[in-house]
């Protein structure tokens, strides 16, 4: 079983598409789970860029009140640029963030996604208990409703292995064993110049905006 404060598992789930000005966007759910307490945090996002990953990781750690000593990922390109057996070349921006948090980066074995089974089970739980029969119209609405779900449903539930304790009880204990958050602000914003055409429209990420 995982050690307290040791590991956070990270994954994404595609949950559909939503309308945005100028078109539609794929809607994704970033999920991070503390392996010992089974506490989770998630947010809806519109892209899977490394900048989006950095923002989600910093917000997850802020929610937990600290960070586990290890972040476990599968093998997406925004995490690992190149891999040969056990040797991996991580994305430099993710490496920089991990350095600021003093966190180890760990990858599942190739084609061994079951090694992060904790977060995958939580994604199934979210699909069954939160997403079923719910319409997500936008990121803000979805994230606001998901925080309520965490507070009222997910975290008061019984811990699956620690009898007589809730997930929230276990988070209260695990928080004392997490690494402290960085003292200095962590930069996660990406600024991209966009050209506006003569009709006052601009294109960004395949969509057109006025």
VMD Tcl script that draws the C-alpha trace (Angstrom):
set ca {
  {0.00 0.00 0.00}
  {1.22 3.57 -0.64}
  {2.98 5.48 2.12}
  {1.33 8.56 3.57}
  {2.39 11.70 1.72}
  {4.40 9.71 -0.78}
  {2.62 9.75 -4.15}
  {0.17 11.72 -6.25}
  {-1.15 10.08 -9.42}
  {-2.04 12.22 -12.44}
  {-4.21 11.56 -15.48}
  {-6.69 13.19 -17.88}
  {-10.10 12.15 -19.17}
  {-11.84 13.37 -22.31}
  {-15.38 14.28 -21.31}
  {-16.86 15.71 -24.53}
  {-16.93 19.01 -26.41}
  {-18.27 22.45 -25.57}
  {-19.14 25.51 -27.63}
  {-16.75 28.47 -27.49}
  {-16.77 31.75 -29.45}
  {-15.76 30.85 -32.98}
  {-16.21 27.09 -32.76}
  {-16.05 24.12 -30.40}
  {-13.32 22.79 -28.14}
  {-12.59 19.40 -26.66}
  {-13.26 19.35 -22.92}
  {-10.83 17.46 -20.68}
  {-10.69 16.74 -16.97}
  {-7.31 16.88 -15.23}
  {-7.32 14.61 -12.16}
  {-4.76 14.23 -9.37}
  {-5.21 11.72 -6.54}
  {-3.20 11.36 -3.33}
  {-2.55 7.63 -3.28}
  {-2.72 7.16 0.52}
  {-5.73 9.26 1.54}
  {-7.57 8.81 -1.80}
  {-8.20 12.56 -1.82}
  {-8.65 13.88 -5.32}
  {-8.70 17.23 -7.03}
  {-9.76 17.83 -10.61}
  {-10.51 20.65 -13.00}
  {-11.95 20.99 -16.48}
  {-9.49 22.28 -19.07}
  {-9.63 23.06 -22.78}
  {-6.14 22.03 -23.78}
  {-3.49 19.48 -22.93}
  {-0.45 21.71 -23.34}
  {2.43 21.61 -20.89}
  {1.37 25.07 -19.66}
  {-2.07 23.71 -18.83}
  {-0.40 20.83 -16.97}
  {1.74 23.23 -14.94}
  {-1.28 25.32 -13.96}
  {-3.30 22.26 -12.96}
  {-0.46 20.83 -10.87}
  {0.02 24.09 -8.98}
  {-3.71 24.41 -8.30}
  {-3.93 20.78 -7.17}
  {-1.09 21.23 -4.68}
  {-2.64 24.46 -3.39}
  {-5.90 22.59 -2.81}
  {-4.13 19.78 -0.95}
  {-2.14 22.27 1.11}
  {1.19 20.75 0.06}
  {2.59 18.22 -2.36}
  {3.40 14.52 -2.18}
  {7.01 13.58 -2.73}
  {6.33 11.96 -6.08}
  {4.12 12.72 -9.09}
  {3.26 9.61 -11.12}
  {2.32 9.96 -14.78}
  {1.68 7.76 -17.76}
  {3.81 8.62 -20.80}
  {2.20 11.60 -22.62}
  {4.41 13.86 -24.74}
  {3.83 16.89 -22.53}
  {5.45 14.92 -19.69}
  {8.16 12.80 -21.31}
  {9.79 13.89 -24.58}
  {11.77 10.71 -25.11}
  {12.03 7.34 -23.44}
  {14.35 4.36 -23.84}
  {13.51 1.63 -21.35}
  {13.87 3.06 -17.87}
  {15.67 6.18 -19.14}
  {13.38 9.15 -19.81}
  {13.82 12.76 -20.91}
  {11.16 14.83 -19.17}
  {9.77 18.08 -20.53}
  {12.10 20.83 -19.26}
  {9.23 23.05 -18.04}
  {7.83 20.17 -15.98}
  {11.29 19.45 -14.62}
  {11.61 23.08 -13.58}
  {8.26 23.00 -11.78}
  {9.16 19.74 -10.04}
  {12.40 21.34 -8.88}
  {10.51 24.26 -7.35}
  {8.27 21.81 -5.48}
  {11.17 19.41 -4.64}
  {9.15 16.56 -6.17}
  {10.31 13.39 -7.92}
  {8.83 12.70 -11.35}
  {7.92 9.07 -11.98}
  {6.52 7.32 -15.05}
  {4.45 4.19 -15.36}
  {6.10 1.39 -17.29}
  {5.44 1.44 -21.03}
  {1.96 -0.01 -21.65}
  {1.55 -0.39 -17.89}
  {-1.06 2.26 -17.19}
  {-2.48 0.01 -14.46}
  {0.41 1.19 -12.28}
  {-1.62 4.37 -11.77}
  {-4.80 2.42 -11.11}
  {-5.76 4.72 -8.24}
  {-6.36 7.74 -10.46}
  {-8.02 5.60 -13.14}
  {-10.49 4.26 -10.58}
  {-11.23 7.82 -9.50}
  {-11.93 8.84 -13.11}
  {-14.47 6.01 -13.35}
  {-15.94 7.21 -10.05}
  {-16.22 10.77 -11.42}
  {-17.92 9.51 -14.58}
  {-20.45 7.49 -12.57}
  {-21.13 9.86 -9.69}
  {-20.57 13.34 -11.14}
  {-20.69 13.38 -14.93}
  {-23.60 10.98 -15.46}
  {-26.68 12.93 -16.63}
  {-24.88 16.26 -16.03}
  {-24.41 18.82 -18.79}
  {-21.20 20.87 -18.66}
  {-21.72 24.17 -20.49}
  {-18.36 25.73 -19.64}
  {-15.16 25.38 -17.67}
  {-16.16 27.78 -14.88}
  {-19.54 26.13 -14.32}
  {-18.05 22.64 -14.42}
  {-15.26 23.46 -11.98}
  {-17.60 25.22 -9.59}
  {-19.98 22.25 -9.50}
  {-17.10 19.79 -9.15}
  {-15.76 21.56 -6.05}
  {-19.20 21.21 -4.50}
  {-19.19 17.51 -5.42}
  {-15.81 17.07 -3.71}
  {-17.00 18.81 -0.57}
  {-20.41 17.14 -0.30}
  {-19.94 13.70 -1.86}
  {-16.43 12.55 -2.71}
  {-14.46 13.52 0.39}
  {-17.05 12.62 3.05}
  {-17.24 9.07 1.62}
  {-15.72 6.16 3.60}
  {-12.08 5.41 2.88}
  {-11.93 2.13 0.92}
  {-9.34 0.44 3.14}
  {-9.08 2.38 6.42}
  {-12.14 1.24 8.32}
  {-14.18 3.83 10.17}
  {-12.49 6.80 8.47}
  {-13.56 9.08 5.67}
  {-11.39 10.34 2.85}
  {-11.55 13.81 4.42}
  {-10.32 12.42 7.76}
  {-7.35 10.88 5.98}
  {-6.56 14.10 4.12}
  {-6.42 15.94 7.43}
  {-3.74 13.47 8.54}
  {-1.89 13.38 5.23}
  {-1.64 17.18 5.01}
  {0.83 17.09 7.89}
  {3.09 14.79 5.87}
  {3.04 16.66 2.55}
  {5.95 18.81 1.42}
  {5.36 22.55 1.92}
  {4.42 24.70 -1.05}
  {7.13 26.92 -2.61}
  {7.60 30.30 -0.93}
  {8.05 32.19 -4.20}
  {5.25 32.48 -6.78}
  {5.42 29.81 -9.49}
  {5.19 31.09 -13.08}
  {2.73 29.06 -15.17}
  {1.37 31.65 -17.64}
  {2.11 31.41 -21.35}
  {1.87 34.61 -23.40}
  {1.48 34.21 -27.19}
  {1.20 37.17 -29.59}
  {-1.73 36.83 -32.02}
  {-2.11 38.77 -35.27}
  {-5.42 40.60 -35.84}
  {-6.46 40.75 -39.49}
  {-7.95 43.77 -41.28}
  {-11.51 42.62 -40.44}
  {-10.68 42.69 -36.68}
  {-10.69 38.90 -36.39}
  {-7.88 36.79 -34.98}
  {-7.23 33.08 -35.09}
  {-6.10 31.09 -32.10}
  {-5.88 27.31 -31.69}
  {-8.02 26.66 -34.84}
  {-10.80 29.02 -33.67}
  {-11.70 32.54 -34.86}
  {-12.31 35.37 -32.37}
  {-13.58 38.92 -32.81}
}
mol new
graphics top color blue
foreach p $ca { graphics top sphere $p radius 0.5 }
foreach p [lrange $ca 0 end-1] q [lrange $ca 1 end] { graphics top cylinder $p $q radius 0.2 }
display resetview
